[in-house]
Amino acid sequence: MNYYIFGAGGHGKVVSDALRLSNLKCDGFIDVKSLNEWDGLPVFGVDVLSSMLNQDITLHIAIGSGDVRERISKELNNYSFSSIYHPSAIVSGTAKIEEGNFLAAGAIVGPYAKLGKHNIVNHFAVVDHDCTVGDFCHISPHACLGGGAKIGKGVLVGAGAIILPGIVIGNNAIIGAGAVVTKNIQAGVTVVGNPALPLTS
């Protein structure tokens, strides 16, 4: 299997490092930027994908924005997407993880947790038992989802944030860094603080 990382940026370096430490060969990055190499690997333009459609390759979208990951995954829906785990990530044998997820160093996915497509569970983030995470979410470094929490599609959980057990977070909500979420959050709302409250202008 030949791995290609879509996105020659900072998160792409994190993904290529996880592949390297897992002894998996990455054949390069794909990006719209005019680069010859990134993190010691060649960078190819997006146009190269058309010649790879029938080859034994798998892609991983290494871009922080959930909206961008969603758009690219739809544009490239004829290709196979891989989930990539850093070797120090801990994943329960009963967890269900769909395509395109990335689990960074120290990430934990507990028993019977479910991750949708193309999520990032970043460094030392915890998705505890029975949690559900929708598609295209980002659980930032050191964030913690308590048992049974339900996270909708496209949610950003900021660094160090805590979602208490059983809490429901609506689609496209933003949880600020360090927030402690004690009540359900509606779709599209940004909350900050302890306890987390809607951000006011």
C-alpha positions in Angstrom: 0.0 0.0 0.0 1.3 3.5 -0.9 0.4 6.3 1.4 0.0 9.9 0.2 -0.7 12.8 2.6 -3.0 15.5 1.3 -1.8 18.8 2.8 1.8 19.9 3.1 1.5 21.9 6.3 2.1 21.7 10.0 -0.5 18.9 10.6 1.0 17.1 7.6 4.3 16.9 9.4 2.5 15.3 12.4 0.9 12.7 10.2 4.1 11.9 8.3 5.9 11.5 11.6 3.3 9.0 12.8 3.7 7.0 9.6 7.4 7.0 10.0 7.3 5.8 13.6 4.8 3.1 12.6 7.3 1.9 9.9 4.7 2.7 7.1 6.1 4.1 3.9 4.8 7.5 2.8 5.4 8.3 -0.9 4.8 12.0 -0.5 2.5 14.9 0.0 -0.2 16.3 -2.4 -0.9 20.0 -2.2 -1.9 23.0 -4.3 1.2 24.9 -3.1 4.3 25.0 -5.3 6.7 23.0 -3.2 9.4 20.5 -4.2 9.5 18.8 -0.8 8.1 18.9 2.7 9.3 17.1 5.8 11.8 15.3 3.6 9.2 13.9 1.2 8.3 15.0 -2.3 5.3 17.2 -2.9 3.1 16.6 -5.9 0.4 18.8 -7.4 -3.3 17.8 -7.2 -3.3 16.9 -10.9 -1.1 13.8 -10.3 -4.1 12.1 -8.6 -5.8 11.5 -11.9 -2.9 9.2 -12.9 -3.2 7.3 -9.6 -6.9 6.5 -9.6 -6.4 2.8 -10.4 -3.3 2.3 -8.4 -3.0 0.7 -4.9 -2.8 4.0 -3.0 -4.5 5.4 0.0 -4.9 9.1 0.9 -5.0 10.8 4.3 -6.3 14.4 4.5 -3.9 16.2 6.9 -5.6 19.6 7.1 -6.8 21.2 10.4 -10.0 22.8 9.1 -12.9 20.4 9.2 -14.7 22.3 6.4 -11.7 21.9 4.2 -11.4 18.2 5.0 -15.0 17.7 4.2 -14.7 19.5 0.8 -11.6 17.6 -0.2 -13.1 14.2 0.8 -16.1 14.9 -1.4 -13.9 16.0 -4.3 -11.8 12.9 -4.0 -14.6 10.4 -3.2 -13.3 7.9 -5.8 -10.2 7.3 -3.7 -9.5 5.3 -0.6 -8.8 7.1 2.7 -6.8 5.7 5.5 -7.0 6.2 9.2 -3.5 6.8 10.8 -2.6 6.2 14.4 0.6 7.3 16.1 2.1 4.1 17.7 1.6 5.6 21.2 -2.2 6.1 20.7 -4.4 3.8 22.7 -7.5 2.5 21.0 -10.0 0.1 22.6 -10.7 -3.1 20.7 -14.4 -2.3 21.0 -14.1 1.2 19.5 -15.5 1.9 16.0 -13.5 4.2 13.9 -14.4 5.1 10.3 -12.1 6.2 7.5 -9.7 9.1 7.4 -9.2 9.6 11.2 -5.9 10.7 12.7 -5.0 9.8 16.3 -1.9 11.7 17.4 0.7 10.7 20.1 -0.9 9.9 23.4 -4.5 10.0 22.1 -7.0 7.7 23.8 -10.2 6.2 22.4 -12.1 4.3 25.0 -14.4 1.2 24.9 -17.4 1.4 22.6 -16.5 4.9 21.5 -17.5 5.8 17.9 -15.6 8.1 15.6 -17.1 9.2 12.3 -15.0 10.1 9.2 -12.0 12.3 8.9 -11.6 13.4 12.5 -8.5 14.6 14.3 -7.9 13.3 17.9 -4.8 15.3 18.7 -2.0 14.9 21.1 -3.1 13.4 24.5 -6.8 14.0 23.8 -9.2 11.6 25.3 -12.4 10.2 23.8 -13.8 8.2 26.7 -16.1 5.2 26.7 -19.3 5.3 24.8 -18.6 8.7 23.2 -19.9 9.4 19.7 -18.0 11.9 17.5 -19.4 12.9 14.2 -17.5 13.5 10.9 -14.9 16.2 10.4 -14.3 17.1 14.0 -11.1 18.2 15.7 -10.5 17.2 19.3 -7.5 19.4 20.1 -4.5 18.5 22.3 -5.3 17.6 25.9 -9.1 17.9 25.4 -11.2 15.4 27.2 -14.6 14.0 26.2 -16.3 12.4 29.3 -18.0 9.0 28.9 -21.1 9.0 26.7 -20.6 12.5 25.4 -22.1 13.1 21.9 -20.3 15.4 19.5 -22.0 16.5 16.3 -20.4 17.0 12.9 -17.8 19.6 12.3 -17.2 20.4 16.0 -13.9 22.0 17.2 -13.0 21.2 20.8 -10.3 23.5 21.8 -7.0 22.6 23.6 -7.5 21.5 27.1 -11.3 21.7 27.0 -13.4 19.3 29.1 -16.8 18.0 28.0 -18.5 16.4 31.0 -20.0 12.9 30.7 -23.2 12.6 28.7 -23.1 16.1 27.3 -24.4 16.7 23.7 -22.6 19.1 21.4 -24.5 20.3 18.3 -23.1 20.4 14.7 -20.4 23.0 14.0 -20.2 24.2 17.5 -16.8 25.6 18.8 -15.6 24.8 22.3 -13.0 27.3 23.4 -9.6 26.3 24.7 -9.8 25.4 28.4 -13.6 25.5 28.5 -15.5 23.2 30.9 -18.8 22.2 29.3 -21.4 21.3 31.9 -24.6 21.7 29.7 -25.6 20.7 26.2 -24.5 23.1 23.5 -26.7 23.9 20.4 -25.5 23.7 16.9 -23.2 26.5 15.6 -22.7 28.1 19.1 -19.2 29.1 20.4 -18.7 28.7 24.1 -15.8 29.7 26.4 -14.9 29.6 30.0 -15.6 27.6 33.1 -18.5 26.8 33.1 -18.7 27.2 29.4 -21.0 30.0 28.2 -21.9 31.3 24.8 -19.4 33.9 23.5 -20.9 37.4 23.3 -19.7 40.2 21.0 
